[in-house]
Amino acid sequence: MRRMRPLIALSLAGLMALSACGEDVAAKDESAAGSSGNGANNSAPAKDGGAITVRGCTPQNPLIPANTNEACGGNIMDAVTARLVHYNPDSAKPELDIAKSIETKDNQNFTVRIKPGLKFSDGTEVKAHNFVDGWNWGAYGPNAQQNSYFFEPIEGYDALQCSDDSCSAKPKADKMTGLKVVDDQTFTIKTTEKVANLQVRLGYTTFAPLPDAFLKDARNAKWAKTSFGAGPFKIVDNTATQIVLERNENYAGSYKPHVDKVTFKIYNDAAPAYNDTVANQLDVTDLIPTDQLTNDQWKQDLPDRWGLRPSGIFQSVTASSKDTQLKNSDLIKALSMDIDRETITKQIFAGSREPADGWATPVVEGYQKGNCGDLCSYDKAKAKELYDKAGGYKGTLTIAVNGDGDHKSWSQAVCNGWKNDLGVNCQLKVTPDFKTLRDQITKREIQGFFRTGWQMDYPSLENFLTPLYATGGSSNDGEYSNPAFDKKLKEAAAATDTTQSNKLYNEAERMLATDVPAIPLWTSSTAYGWSDKVANVKLTPFGTIDLTSISVK
């Protein structure tokens, strides 16, 4: 979800070391984490107790780990769930959390031992079967979970999938053969092929355990609004205007929060959240309007109350799979070469974005500069030549963005460039909120382009490629499919060490410059601000608010 330099993708040896010292928590050091800001009032002895408010947005789906794959719901799930692995809030380094150890000798057969006595927020104990049964439920095709794809490496996943889109016939099985419960604190994982970074992936929300109450009554409508996780908070209220969390009194993990209550106030526009923060009516916002970034106005409005965090966020625009004109790769390349990323990031984002030069961010280990080649270089003469060769775009080309995410300025700048340089009849299509845009994308209702962004799920180069561009990937919104690319991903996943794996992932990334599944725009540093009521405010390398560090003065 955010950027730092460099994040460590945990090797097998690194995780085996954690097996022996999984209780250790890395020191929380803002300077080491790569944040910057004028936070003279941000550091203070942490007090326990009190309530805070933070900026929120509308989740797209019910708050179920295997069905949450966007930031609005993800922010909530990060607070209420715990997983086998936790990503350090300063470095994003994977650390053992619920897991006591994760061991393997061949990157294909894994033995997981969990810590005894940990509980869900409903008071029931977290046991091995909560992982095994929960993952089987998430992978089972008829349950239609958007993140089902993340279980694909586990042996037997294919037998749980539907034979057609309507799932008219039951799958061959409802349990993956690669998962076995040994005892209450032990289970095993067998993957179809070797997976070099499986341990790193296990910190992603999808792999959270599910409580017995859910597994016995998964279709109950109440799960649309609440979630019994094993994390530091629990959901106590969920409406269209706010989602309220309270401290989970049953939480016994290593990441206990200081505050008792967190209210995510739902905003449909960046400006009101910003204004409320300036006026000390909102305690933390992780979204600063672009017009306030200009000339550093936000730093003046928030003296001693602002920060800038390099973050693992990648922004792009993706062509609708329904738009036949945009299947022309020369047309896509021409449009990409006619985006002045340098000017947009300087003038609109005031340097808080960096022009993308590939489909990953500098945050992750293995990142390689320049993987998209000329595709990401502004050259309107070459763009015009290629655009004409491709036959141009007939009719109105639209870019769909969500109105609550402050995307109008940059998308209008892109549109205007295409109009002026190439003669494209370009228009914006603005939805009222993120959920509406995501629903339209999921249902394949959009023509033209739509905004796509990726906040890394786990610190691995693979995470910027497989979910987004592998055939059938969980977040493959453009329905991109390239057998050679898929093959290279499998080779990289099966590599024996991180260096070789990253080399192969870079080769796969460079393939994307040929038929361009998404046009890279920029990577992000996240600007954020806070009220004078709170201290110790920081963002993680994923660009999310670290709710466990914040305290009330």
N, C-alpha and C positions, 0 to 999 in steps of 0.2 A: 503493500500500500504506500510506501514512500521511499525516499532516496537518501542514501548516506554513502560515504565512500570508505572502504568498500564494505558491503555486507558479506558475511561469511556463510556460504552454503555448507552446511555441516557434512563433513565426510564421515565415512563409516568409522574411522578411527576416532574422530571427534565425538561421535555419539557414544561409542563404547566407553570413552573416558567419562562422559556424563553419567553413565550407568553407575559409576563409583561415587560421583559427587553431585548427584542430581538435586540435592537440597540447596546448593550454593546459588546465590543470586548475584549477578554482576552489579557493581557499583553504578549508581545513577548519576552521571556526570554530563551536564548539558554541553559543556565545551567539547568534550570528547564525542558527543553525539552529533556534533555538526550544526547545532542550532545557532542562530544569531538573534540579537534583539536588544532593546533598551529596557531590560527588565530589572531595574533597580529595586522595584517593589515586588518582584516575583519570587524571590528566595526568602524563606522564613522558616523557623522551626515548625514542623508539621503538627497541627493540633487535630485531634479526633473529634468528630461530630459536626453537625450543621448540614445545611442543604444548599445545593447549587443548581443553576440553570445553564444549559448549553444549547447551542443551535442544533436543531434536528430537521429532518426532512421525511417525507412520506415513504415508508417501505413499500416495495412493489408487491411482495408476497407475504403470506402468513409466516410468522417468525419460527420457522423450523430449520435446523441447521442445513439439511440437504436441499432446501429450497430457497436459501438466501444467497444470492450471488451479486448483490449490488450494495453500495456503501451505506445507503439510508438504513436498510435492515441490518447490514453487517456491523454497524456501530453499536446497535443494541445487542446483537448476538455476541460480540466480543466481550461485552460487559457481563452477560448472564451465563455464558458457557465456559467450561474449562475443557481442555483437550489433553491428550497424552503429552504433547509438547507445547511449550509457551515460547513466544518470541520476545527476547529481551526488549523492553521499551526504549532503550537507548541505542542498542547496536543491532537489533533484530536477530541476534544470534539465537539459534534454537537451544532451549534449555528444557530438561525434563520437568513435567508438571504432574499430571496424574500418573504418568508412567514412573515406575521405580527403575526400570531398565528396559531397553530395547536391544536385543542381541541378534546378530546374524553372522554367518561365516561365508555366505555366498551371495548376498544381496537378492536372494529369492525366497529363502525360508527365514522367517523372523519369529522370535519368541518375545512376547510383551508381558511384563510383570507390572501390575499397578499397585499403588500404595493402598494399604488397607485403611478402612475407617473414613474415607472421604465420602461426602454426602451431596445429593442433589438438594435444591432449595425446598423440596417437599419433605425432607428429612430422611429419605430412603438412601441406602448405601449404594455407592457406585461400584458395580461388580463387572467382571469380565464380560458377562453375557449382555450388559448394557451397550457395550461396544459392538459385539458380534451381531446381536439382534438388531441394533440400531442401524448398523451399516447395511445389513441385509435388507432392512425396510427401505433405506434410502436408495439402494441399488435396484430394487424390484420395479420393473417397468410400469405396471399398472398404477403405481403410486405417483408416477409422473413428477418426480423431483428434478428440478433444473440442474442440480449438482450431481446427479447420478453418475455422470461421466468420470468423476474423480475416483470412483471405485473400480474403474475399468481395469487397472493393472492386476487386481486380485483374481486368482484362478476361479473360474465358474461364473464370472460376471455375465458373459454372453448368454448363458442359459436363463438368466433372469430378465432378459429383454423381450419386448413385444415383437411380433413378426410384422406388424404393420402399424401405421400411425394411430389408428383407432383402438389398437390393442383388443381386437375382437376375440382373439383366442388367448388363453392364459399362457404365460411363458412355460418353458419346460421345467423350471425349478423356482423355488422361492428362497433358496439359501445358497450362498456361494461355497463351493467346495474348498476354497482356500482359507476359510475361517473356521477355527475350532476352539471351543472352550475347553481348557485343561482343568481349571478349578476357579474358585471365585475371584482369585487375583491374577490368573494367568490365561492368556489365549495366544494362539499362533496365527500367523499370516503367511500364506504361500501365494506368490505372484506367478502369473503365466510366464513371464520372462524376467530376467534380472532388472531391477530398478535401483539405480545408484543413489537416488535422492529420496527414497520412500520415507525415511525417517524425518526429513525436513518437511515433507508434505503433511505429516500427521498433526501438525499444529494448526492446520486450516480448519475453519468452522465446520465444514461438512463432516469432519471426522469426530465431532463431539459425541459423547455417549447420549443415549436417549433413556429417560427414566421408565420404570415399569408402567407408571400411570399412562404414559403416552403409548407405549407398545401394546397395551391392552385395549386402548380405545382411541386409536389414531385418527379416526374420522370425526371425532367430537369437534363441534364448531368452536369450542373455547380455545383450541390451539391456534386459531387465527390471530388471537390477541395476546396470548401469554405463552410462556415457555419455562418449564422447570429445568433449569440448567444446573451445573455444578460450579458456576463461576461466582465471583465476589458480590454480584448484585442479583436481584430478582425483580420481575415486572409486577407492579401493583396496579397500574392503570394504563390503558392504551386507547386513546381517542383520536379523532381527526386533528386535534390541535396540540396534543401533547402525549408523550410516553413517559411514565414515571417509574423510576427504579428506586428500590430501597436496598440497604445493606442486607446480604444474605446471612442470617444469623447461624446457618449451618455450614458456612464456608470455613474450611480448615486448611486451605492452600497457602502458598507463599506470597500471594499478591493481594493482601488485604487492603481495602481502601481506607482513607481517612474520613471521608464524608459519609453521612448516614443516608442521604437522599440525593438523587440526580433527576432533574426534570428536563427531558428533551423537548423544547418548545418547537413546534413545527412551523417553519417559515416557507412561504412560497416565492420569496424574493430575497436576494442577498442584502439589499439596502436596509430594510427594517431590522434585520438581525444586527447589522453593523451599527445602526443608529442606537439601538437598544444597548449595545455594548458600550458605546461612547458615553451614553447617559447612565451607565451602571445599572441598567434594568435587565441585562443579560450578562451572565458571568463569563462565558467563553463562547467565542465564535471562531470557527475554522475556515471561514469564507469571507474575504475582504472584497467588496465590489471593485471592479476594474477601474472605475472612474476615481476611486479613492487612492488607488495605487499610483496614479499619475502624479508626478512631482512629489511623491512621498507624502501626500496629504494625510494618509492614515497614521503615519508616525507622529504628525503634529496633533491629530485628534486624540491619539492614545499615548500620551507621553508616559514613559515607563510602563506601558501596558501592551506592548506588541512583541511579536517574535516572527522569525522566518526560518522554516525548517526544510532543508533539502529532503525531498520525498520521492518514493518510488512510484511515481504516477506518470503514465503515458497517455497522451491525448491524440485522437485521430478522427477522421471521418471515414465511414464505411459505406460502400455502394449497396443499395438494395438488391437482393437476389432476384427481385421481380422486375427490375429495370433492365430490359434487354440491351438498351444502348450502352449501359455501363459495363457490359461484359467485354467491351472492346478495350484491351489492355493499353493500347496506344493512347486512347482517349483519357484513361485514368492517369497515365504517366504525364500527359500534357497538362492536365489539371493540377497534378502534384507539383510539377516544375514551375507552375505559375502562382505559387503561394509564396509570398515574401515573408517567410518565417522570422527572419532577422528583424525586420521593421515592426512586425506585429508584436513580437515578444518584448521589444524595447519600448515602443510607444504605448501599447495597450496594457501590457503586463508589467511595465517598469522594471524589467530584468528579473522578475520572479519566475519566469519560464525560460527555458533554453530550447533553441530550435532542435527538433529531433533529427537524428541522422541514422535512424534504424527503427526497429520495433521493440526495443528494450531500453532501459534507462541506465545511466552510469552507476546506479546504486548497487547492482548485483555483481558478485564475483563472476568474471568471465565476460563482462560487457566488452564489446569491441566497437570502436569508433568507425563510422562511415559505412555501415552495412547496407544502407539503401543507395549508396553511390550518387549519381547525378539526379536521381529521382527526388532527392530532398534539397537540391540546390536550385535557387531562384534564377531562372533564365527565360525571360518572357519571349525572346526571339525564337529559341529552340522550342519553347512550349507552343507558340503559334504555328510553327512549321509542322510539329507533330499533330497538333489539333486539327489542322486543315487536312493533313494526310489521313487522319482517322475519320474524316467526314463530319466532324463537329457534333454538336448535340442538338437534336431537333425538339423544339418546344421549350417549356420552362423547366429548368433544372433547379430543384429545391434542396436546401440543407435544413433538416429538421433538428431543432435543439429544444431543450427544456427551459422554460422561462424562469424557473426558480433557481437556476444555477449560474446566472450572470454570464451567459454565453452569447448574447446578442452582438456585442461590440466586435469580437474577433470573427464571428461567422459572417457578419455584415462586411467586414474588411476583406475576407476571402471572396465573398460574392462580388464585391465591387471590383476586385482585381480581375476576376474572370470576365466580368462585363467589359471592363476597359481594355484589357489586353487581348482577349480572345473573342469578344462579341457574344458571350454566352448570356442568354436570358435567365439570370439567376435570381432566385427569391428565397427568403427565409420562411420556414414553417415553424412557428413557436408553439409548443404545447404548454399548458398551464403549470405542469409540474413534472418531476422526474418519473414518477410512477406512470403517468399517461404516456410519456415517450417510450418507456421501457415496455409497456403493454403493447403499444403499436409495433415496436420492433419485434417482440416475441411472437406476435400474431402475423408478422410479415405483411403489415398493412401499408408500409411506407414505400413511396417511389423516390428516386433520386438518392441523395446522401442523407445520412443521419450521424449525429455526433456519437462517438464512442470513446470511452476512457477506460483505462485499466489501472486499478490500484492493487499492487501485488498482494497475492494471498499468502505467499510464503517466499522467503528470500532465495530464489533460484532463477537462473536464466530461463529454465524450462517453463516457468510459470507465465512468462510473457509470450510464449509460443503455443504450447499444447492446448490450453483451454480455448484460445482465441482462433487458431487457424488449423488445428488438426481436423481431419474429416470427422464430423459428428461431435466436435468439441462442445463442451457445455456452454460456452459463451461465443461460439462461432456464429455471430449474428449475420454475417454476409454469406454463410453457407459455402465457404471456401473449401475446395477439395483438390489436393495434389498428392497422388500416390508416392511420388519421389520424396516430397516433403515429409509425409507420414513415415516413410521408411527411415529417413534420416533421424527423425525424432526417436524412433525405436532403437536405432543404433546408439544414439546418445544416452538414452535411458539405461541401456545395458552395459555401458562403459564401466571399466573396473575402478576408475578414479575420477575425481572431479575435474582435473585438468583435461583429460581426454574427452570427458563428457561435454565440457564447455566448448572445446574445439569443434565438436560435431554439432552442437546447438548453433554455433556461429555459422557453420556451413548451411544449416537449415534456414537460418534467418536470411542469409543472402539470397536464397532461392525466392524469397517473397518479393524481391525487386523485379522479378520477371513478369509475374501476373498480378501482383499488387492486391492483396485481399483487403487492405485498408491503407489510406493515405496518412503517413505519419505527420503530426503537426509539431508537438513540443513535449518536453518533459517538465516537471514542475518542482518548484519549491513552494511550500504552503505557508502563506501569510496568515497569522492568527492574532487575536487580541483578547483581552480579558478585563474584567471590572476591578475596581479597587477593593473589592470584598474578599478576593481570593489570592492565594499564593501558590508557588510551586506548580505553575501551569506549564505544561509542555506537550508537544506532539511526539508520537512515536515515529520511527523511520518509515512507517506505512502512511503517515500523514493523518493519523487518527488521534483524537484527544486521549491522553493517558489519564483515565478517570481515577486510577489508584494513587496517583501522585498528588492530585489537587487537594488543598486544604483551605478551610475557611479561616481568615485571620482572627 
